[in-house]
Amino acid sequence: MSTDPVPAGTLYTVAYPVLPPEEAQLIEHVRTAHDRLHDVIRAHFTLVFGCDAVPLDAYLAHVEAVTATAREIEFRCGRATLGAVSDGLAPVFLVPDEGYSDLALLHDALYTGPLAPHLCRERPYVPHLTVGTLASQRGAQALCDSLNDRGVRVSGVVNALHVGSIRGERFQHHAVYRTRA
């Protein structure tokens, strides 16, 4: 294993939800209008946030080992909620009502071994799909209200973890690891 710094840049581990077509279209419609990262990366759950302190081969081996013991996760989101305002942007999240604990446990398992020192303990982990990042909290709350008034319902499954980094204006994939069914 290499002990060199990560040549791939800052690494992330994400899970793209497998969704019914009409629910995927709803999320993409909302993200196209309201999420500045729409063109960078598809709708996803972030399980490991940016880490550039672990060598790529050690990072990949760890994610592969954790994923090998993980089962696919069914989830259901039934409400849009305002996330914590950061860098002047107000995010809109779909947070799972079902599958929340399983996603949080997978996040916790990933932040063991070589990633353990890089867990941010200042904010608790909240699994979510970001559907908007707005310039004002008022605008973000209006989007939440609109989605909730419509009765937003998104159900799907997480069955793979993707490791990648942001290069230019795109999320570049380095590896994909499938969970057990």
Secondary structure by P-SEA (a helix, b strand, c coil): cccccccccbbbbbbbbbccaaaaaaaaaaaaaccccccccccccccccccccccaaaaaaaaaaaaaacccccccccccccccccccbbbbbbccccaaaaaaaaaaaaacccccccccccccbbbbbbccccccaaaaaaaaaaaaaabbbbbbbbcbbbbbbbccccccccccccccc
